[in-house]
């Protein structure tokens, strides 16, 4: 079950339509080379909930922190592997 829902997200400027023919809002894994479309709401929501599940988070606070951190990612960081590495390296520097 998803920890956060669309109504929990802190930003309201997400696009909620698929931008590409191959977009899949329910993809169940994170291939290292796949890129996260940070402005597509269903991708961000799925990503946040999947990270919460893998991290065994039980409260919304770290998920919402991750959402805020996604907004601060440098533009050249797009793949799941690079996002993960950046978040781990910068987790304690963000609130």
Backbone as ProteinMPNN parsed JSONL, in Angstrom:
{"seq_chain_A": "XXXXXXXXXXXXXXXXXXXXXXXXXXXXXXXXXXXXXXXXXXXXXXXXXXXXXXXXXXXXXXXXXXXXXXXXXXXXXXXXXXXXXXXXXXXXXXX", "coords_chain_A": {"N_chain_A": [[0.83, -1.18, 0.0], [0.5, 2.227, -0.765], [2.39, 4.777, 0.758], [2.277, 7.56, 0.554], [-0.044, 9.787, -1.062], [-1.364, 11.412, -3.999], [-2.544, 13.764, -3.039], [-0.948, 14.298, -0.848], [1.413, 15.321, -1.748], [3.774, 17.998, -1.947], [4.03, 19.915, -3.877], [2.358, 21.543, -6.537], [2.672, 21.612, -9.241], [3.035, 19.464, -10.901], [2.881, 17.444, -13.854], [0.302, 15.398, -14.866], [-0.077, 13.638, -16.931], [0.905, 11.132, -19.305], [3.966, 11.573, -20.891], [5.359, 10.318, -22.858], [5.199, 7.604, -25.189], [6.138, 5.241, -24.068], [5.999, 5.591, -21.343], [5.388, 4.416, -18.091], [3.399, 4.32, -15.444], [3.334, 2.505, -13.368], [5.657, 1.047, -13.085], [7.699, -1.431, -11.684], [10.313, -1.648, -10.803], [13.613, -0.17, -10.508], [15.565, 0.479, -12.932], [19.008, 1.104, -13.242], [19.855, 2.827, -15.291], [17.634, 4.143, -16.15], [15.737, 7.124, -16.449], [14.272, 9.489, -14.231], [11.381, 11.298, -14.641], [11.08, 14.218, -13.387], [9.062, 16.11, -13.246], [6.751, 14.869, -13.841], [3.94, 13.85, -12.358], [2.826, 11.243, -11.71], [5.061, 9.604, -12.026], [6.873, 10.634, -10.142], [5.386, 10.274, -7.777], [5.094, 7.469, -7.737], [7.817, 6.777, -7.615], [8.584, 7.939, -5.129], [6.986, 6.431, -3.335], [7.94, 3.871, -3.857], [10.63, 4.044, -3.069], [10.164, 4.575, -0.368], [9.005, 2.141, 0.377], [11.131, 0.317, -0.133], [12.979, 1.341, 1.642], [11.759, 0.901, 3.978], [10.271, 2.854, 5.295], [7.93, 4.219, 7.534], [6.552, 6.454, 8.078], [5.387, 9.606, 6.75], [7.159, 11.727, 6.691], [10.016, 11.333, 5.888], [9.581, 10.699, 3.214], [8.401, 12.969, 2.14], [10.487, 14.714, 2.547], [12.298, 13.624, 0.738], [10.895, 14.207, -1.602], [11.143, 17.018, -1.627], [13.911, 17.173, -1.885], [14.264, 16.15, -4.447], [13.574, 18.305, -5.967], [15.784, 19.879, -5.726], [17.816, 18.674, -7.002], [20.738, 18.655, -9.026], [20.662, 19.577, -12.481], [21.911, 17.761, -14.231], [21.688, 15.296, -13.119], [19.92, 12.527, -13.532], [19.38, 9.78, -13.854], [18.192, 6.829, -12.15], [20.179, 5.593, -10.565], [22.093, 7.66, -10.248], [20.511, 9.595, -9.005], [19.882, 8.268, -6.616], [22.492, 8.008, -5.498], [23.155, 10.747, -5.165], [21.147, 11.591, -3.371], [21.706, 9.998, -1.101], [24.274, 10.964, -0.49], [23.66, 13.586, 0.157], [21.627, 13.672, 2.043], [21.743, 14.392, 4.817], [22.202, 17.081, 4.63], [19.939, 18.416, 3.992], [16.637, 19.56, 4.797]], "CA_chain_A": [[0.0, 0.0, 0.0], [1.276, 3.455, -0.901], [2.489, 5.592, 1.966], [1.791, 8.901, 0.226], [-0.961, 9.905, -2.191], [-1.246, 12.648, -4.759], [-2.926, 14.893, -2.183], [0.105, 14.538, 0.139], [2.568, 15.97, -2.365], [3.946, 19.383, -1.515], [4.08, 20.802, -5.028], [1.155, 21.364, -7.356], [2.987, 21.886, -10.636], [3.32, 18.232, -11.625], [2.058, 17.059, -14.993], [-0.274, 14.085, -14.549], [-0.327, 12.874, -18.153], [2.108, 10.481, -19.831], [4.605, 12.41, -21.896], [5.945, 9.487, -23.902], [4.456, 6.368, -25.413], [6.627, 4.148, -23.235], [5.861, 5.887, -19.917], [4.631, 3.415, -17.354], [3.295, 4.834, -14.08], [3.384, 1.448, -12.349], [6.865, 0.247, -13.218], [7.941, -1.98, -10.354], [11.727, -1.661, -10.425], [14.349, 1.029, -10.883], [16.804, 0.204, -13.661], [19.982, 2.154, -12.953], [20.041, 3.787, -16.368], [16.369, 4.804, -16.461], [15.667, 8.476, -15.895], [13.037, 9.906, -13.579], [10.812, 12.558, -15.122], [10.796, 14.864, -12.103], [7.879, 16.969, -13.31], [5.586, 14.027, -14.106], [3.441, 13.503, -11.043], [2.683, 9.823, -11.425], [6.393, 9.017, -11.876], [7.417, 11.061, -8.844], [4.617, 9.612, -6.722], [5.495, 6.06, -7.709], [9.203, 6.739, -7.147], [8.601, 8.204, -3.686], [6.421, 5.292, -2.616], [8.822, 2.707, -4.01], [11.774, 4.269, -2.181], [9.65, 4.388, 0.998], [8.846, 0.702, 0.6], [12.454, -0.305, -0.064], [13.657, 1.867, 2.828], [10.934, 0.514, 5.125], [9.771, 4.028, 5.992], [6.548, 4.038, 7.982], [5.935, 7.778, 8.218], [5.471, 10.412, 5.533], [8.19, 12.766, 6.78], [11.168, 11.154, 4.997], [9.118, 10.689, 1.825], [8.216, 14.361, 1.75], [11.843, 15.272, 2.457], [12.821, 13.165, -0.543], [10.243, 15.0, -2.649], [11.796, 18.34, -1.649], [15.269, 16.998, -2.393], [14.202, 15.967, -5.9], [13.499, 19.643, -6.555], [17.096, 20.52, -5.614], [18.802, 17.9, -7.763], [21.358, 19.319, -10.171], [20.014, 19.204, -13.731], [22.566, 16.659, -14.936], [21.433, 14.05, -12.396], [18.603, 12.089, -13.977], [19.165, 8.333, -13.759], [17.875, 6.361, -10.798], [21.43, 5.349, -9.834], [22.693, 8.949, -9.876], [19.62, 10.217, -8.018], [20.109, 7.562, -5.349], [23.807, 8.39, -4.965], [23.094, 12.14, -4.733], [20.304, 11.673, -2.175], [22.471, 9.424, 0.017], [25.379, 11.875, -0.162], [23.173, 14.899, 0.595], [20.48, 13.526, 2.931], [21.898, 15.143, 6.074], [22.344, 18.503, 4.342], [18.625, 18.957, 3.636], [15.585, 19.365, 5.796]], "C_chain_A": [[0.877, 1.246, 0.0], [1.248, 4.265, 0.391], [1.97, 7.008, 1.723], [0.9, 8.846, -1.008], [-0.718, 11.247, -2.871], [-1.539, 13.856, -3.87], [-1.882, 15.212, -1.11], [1.285, 15.311, -0.438], [2.579, 17.46, -2.062], [3.922, 20.389, -2.656], [2.887, 20.516, -5.921], [1.407, 21.61, -8.839], [3.367, 20.636, -11.432], [2.378, 18.074, -12.81], [1.582, 15.64, -14.715], [-0.664, 13.296, -15.792], [0.987, 12.26, -18.618], [2.681, 11.331, -20.956], [5.132, 11.593, -23.068], [5.129, 8.21, -24.039], [4.875, 5.258, -24.471], [6.552, 4.444, -21.734], [4.991, 4.834, -19.255], [4.543, 3.853, -15.899], [3.372, 3.767, -12.995], [4.587, 0.539, -12.53], [7.325, -0.186, -11.832], [9.402, -2.007, -9.942], [12.386, -0.382, -10.925], [15.625, 0.651, -11.621], [17.756, 1.382, -13.491], [20.063, 3.213, -14.035], [18.75, 4.521, -16.736], [16.334, 6.166, -15.78], [14.296, 8.745, -15.312], [12.599, 11.237, -14.166], [10.29, 13.307, -13.898], [9.599, 15.797, -12.098], [6.613, 16.171, -13.616], [5.119, 13.421, -12.785], [3.367, 12.022, -10.758], [4.042, 9.152, -11.289], [7.004, 9.376, -10.535], [6.697, 10.34, -7.713], [5.001, 8.139, -6.61], [6.919, 5.917, -7.167], [9.269, 6.929, -5.631], [8.088, 7.006, -2.894], [7.294, 4.053, -2.723], [10.049, 2.855, -3.124], [11.342, 4.072, -0.727], [9.524, 2.91, 1.331], [10.199, 0.019, 0.763], [13.219, 0.111, 1.191], [12.937, 1.504, 4.123], [10.519, 1.72, 5.974], [8.312, 3.796, 6.35], [5.832, 5.362, 8.216], [6.17, 8.571, 6.933], [6.639, 11.394, 5.54], [9.39, 12.51, 5.873], [10.78, 11.142, 3.519], [8.966, 12.119, 1.323], [9.55, 15.103, 1.686], [12.468, 14.871, 1.124], [12.19, 13.939, -1.69], [10.895, 16.381, -2.763], [13.207, 18.237, -2.23], [15.281, 16.818, -3.91], [14.16, 17.309, -6.612], [14.857, 20.337, -6.566], [18.189, 19.767, -6.364], [19.428, 18.745, -8.859], [20.764, 18.759, -11.468], [20.628, 18.021, -14.449], [22.371, 15.311, -14.24], [20.021, 13.605, -12.728], [18.354, 10.6, -13.808], [18.894, 7.943, -12.304], [19.138, 6.159, -9.97], [22.033, 6.667, -9.372], [21.825, 9.694, -8.865], [19.852, 9.592, -6.655], [21.427, 8.005, -4.714], [23.799, 9.816, -4.43], [22.285, 12.271, -3.445], [21.054, 11.138, -0.964], [23.559, 10.39, 0.457], [24.9, 13.186, 0.46], [22.042, 14.848, 1.615], [20.593, 14.402, 4.173], [22.042, 16.646, 5.866], [21.019, 19.183, 4.022], [17.618, 18.69, 4.736], [14.273, 19.018, 5.134]], "O_chain_A": [[1.888, 1.296, 0.7], [0.204, 4.411, 1.028], [1.304, 7.586, 2.582], [1.059, 7.988, -1.876], [0.032, 12.091, -2.381], [-0.84, 14.867, -3.953], [-1.925, 16.291, -0.519], [2.071, 15.892, 0.31], [1.531, 18.095, -1.937], [3.805, 21.591, -2.42], [2.457, 19.369, -6.043], [0.464, 21.794, -9.608], [3.952, 20.737, -12.51], [1.229, 18.513, -12.773], [2.384, 14.774, -14.366], [-1.49, 12.387, -15.717], [2.058, 12.805, -18.356], [1.96, 11.752, -21.86], [5.33, 12.129, -24.158], [4.45, 7.794, -23.1], [4.054, 4.416, -24.108], [6.998, 3.626, -20.93], [3.974, 4.417, -19.809], [5.539, 3.762, -15.18], [3.468, 4.1, -11.814], [4.532, -0.633, -12.158], [7.335, 0.622, -10.904], [9.698, -2.368, -8.803], [11.785, 0.39, -11.673], [16.674, 0.515, -10.992], [17.339, 2.536, -13.588], [20.313, 4.381, -13.737], [18.781, 5.437, -17.559], [16.84, 6.332, -14.67], [13.283, 8.284, -15.837], [13.371, 12.196, -14.182], [9.179, 13.05, -13.435], [9.167, 16.232, -11.031], [5.52, 16.736, -13.647], [5.805, 12.598, -12.179], [3.79, 11.572, -9.693], [4.174, 8.21, -10.507], [7.585, 8.523, -9.865], [7.34, 9.847, -6.786], [5.208, 7.628, -5.509], [7.189, 5.033, -6.354], [9.935, 6.163, -4.935], [8.69, 6.614, -1.895], [7.379, 3.27, -1.777], [10.469, 1.887, -2.49], [12.073, 3.47, 0.06], [9.887, 2.476, 2.424], [10.393, -0.768, 1.69], [14.007, -0.663, 1.735], [13.434, 1.763, 5.22], [10.426, 1.632, 7.199], [7.551, 3.242, 5.557], [4.638, 5.382, 8.518], [7.046, 8.238, 6.135], [7.061, 11.846, 4.476], [9.764, 13.416, 5.129], [11.577, 11.536, 2.667], [9.363, 12.434, 0.201], [9.725, 16.01, 0.873], [13.097, 15.694, 0.459], [12.875, 14.291, -2.65], [11.166, 16.855, -3.867], [13.641, 19.113, -2.978], [16.202, 17.28, -4.583], [14.654, 17.438, -7.733], [15.063, 21.281, -7.329], [19.35, 20.177, -6.359], [18.722, 19.478, -9.553], [20.406, 17.583, -11.527], [19.938, 17.337, -15.205], [22.848, 14.29, -14.734], [19.045, 14.207, -12.28], [17.205, 10.195, -13.634], [19.307, 8.627, -11.368], [19.165, 6.518, -8.792], [22.446, 6.782, -8.218], [22.349, 10.353, -7.966], [20.001, 10.297, -5.657], [21.469, 8.338, -3.53], [24.363, 10.082, -3.369], [22.691, 12.985, -2.528], [21.038, 11.765, 0.095], [23.745, 10.61, 1.654], [25.642, 13.828, 1.203], [21.542, 15.899, 2.016], [19.634, 15.082, 4.54], [22.006, 17.407, 6.833], [20.979, 20.394, 3.804], [17.733, 17.73, 5.498], [13.27, 18.817, 5.819]]}, "name": "protein", "num_of_chains": 1, "seq": "XXXXXXXXXXXXXXXXXXXXXXXXXXXXXXXXXXXXXXXXXXXXXXXXXXXXXXXXXXXXXXXXXXXXXXXXXXXXXXXXXXXXXXXXXXXXXXX"}
